[in-house]
Amino acid sequence: SKASKDGVWSMLRLDQGYLLKTIELFFNMIFISILADNKDKTCDDLNAIVIIGVILIVPSLLFFFVLFVRDRQRQTRAKRDQELMVFGLIEEAKRSNIFFLTPKLEFYRLKSLLKKKIAEEPSLLSIETFGKIRMGEGEWSDFTAAIGQNTAIQKLNFRENPQLPWHHSGLAQALSRAKVKILEFPKNDLTDSHIQTLSTGLKTLTVLEHISLYENKITHVGVHALVENIKALPQLKSLNLRNNPLDWAAGAHLGVLLENSTTLNSLVLEKCGLGPRGLQDLSKSLGARSHVEKLELSDNACGSSGCSALFRALETNVFLKKLKLKANSIDYRACETIGKTLQRNQALDLITLSENPIGGQGIVPIIRGLENNATLISLDVSKCKIDDTISEMKSLLQSNLDLRIFDFSDNPINDQGIVGIAAYL
């Protein structure tokens, strides 16, 4: 069976000297045993025993030699297959401009070939992983050095590869020389020390536009190092830190980024554990100086205090267009502030407040705030425990003609409220 065959070949990968010593020891034991039984024999008898021993050993050695030759042939074929795979990937890269790294590539066998192709291929615009790649520090160093030499590469996407030697400085050194525009390293279990090493190479990466680091293990320490190195990048457009345990202390560091970057237009902080204090610190930088247009803050347990601080800051903001605050434990106490901000803000066109217990008491000031708002076109208040106060929405529909999407699904609205809305429609 294949399993048995694999077992034999794995046994044959023993060092040759060790294999010969094992054979020698085995036959010495047999020879000593024979001598022990024949200590009174004549010299001719001993010569006969030696001849018998040779007859037994030589075929065994020939057998192992044949197996060794076959194993070497198998390795040669495997290397040739690897080379063909690389050439095939390169040819595909020439057509699609994407080089896919697969787990079947053995970098320790094809170090020079891969290094040459990645470093010199002018049509290579993107390197992406396909499955979990394994590389030692030596292979990683050569691989990243090749990336640094190819200024045509614009995108690096290493997804779900925590086994890579991220602590190695090779990638940071390569990025400092490269012209990469998009970095995507999600689900790699990157820690603060990894980010501190990696971010040193981003400071001079002036063409970088998008950074995606979602679902890692980054805290406020790593965010501080990252912000210090990317806050002055002239073309940075988006940063995705979703589902990282940033904690409240990251709010101030991210505020520094908002204040210094005039090109950043998207910041994703969903499920980052900012809490009320973290959002309050971040909100201090969301006034007139911030240029971000899309802000995702869902699932951060910001509460009504954090939400109120955010909307007070947005009264003077003229850039933020899309705001998502899903599942943040916001209740009716923040809705008065939300309504006042909507009366003055002339930039927001999408607000998501779904899965917050604002209730009927909270939806009323929001609706009144929208009566004179001419920019908001989408409002999501689904799963917000809104009851029969839905009748208040009739006045909104009559006075606000710009709202196109009004999602109030999954709320305990009674027949009377629905009848009122239906009559208007």
Disulfide bonds with the S-S distance in Angstrom:
none
